């Protein structure tokens, strides 16, 4: 592969390294799903917050009373640790992959174009092929269930990984 004259062509990753493109997409899906699972607001938590906010009485159309603010603050406090863990995990992942890419491309200079082209192909597959299919599946299920808050539809929307 190193001595392949067509290695720096735009179509080389699709012809010779398609499995690597799919593997990178699967890795991205796994890492995104992991982070989203950490910061996920479950359907039960959402319903509990909605129910507790419905019980609050509004004093005026434009003003929100202290009871609503305190319930939202309690919910935010419960989620703070999970959000911090998710944020720290994202920073670690981004720094690791940035460092790995810079070092790898620094050592193997002739791979830079190939990494760029593979990245473009990965984005193409993510945004043009897989994401619309995923959206169509969610839309079909939402239409079939006739409920946006059916657990399957709710979690598919929340765990959108493209």
QUIPE-V624221 format. One record per run of one state. SS is the DSSP state (@ for helix, = for strand, . for the rest). FROM is the first residue (numbers start at 1). TO is the last residue. If there is no record, write none. Layout:
BEGIN
{{SS;FROM;TO} {SS;FROM;TO}}
END
This chain:
BEGIN
{{.;1;11} {@;12;16} {.;17;17} {@;18;38} {.;39;42} {@;43;54} {.;55;65} {@;66;107} {.;108;108} {@;109;145} {.;146;150} {@;151;158} {.;159;162}}
END
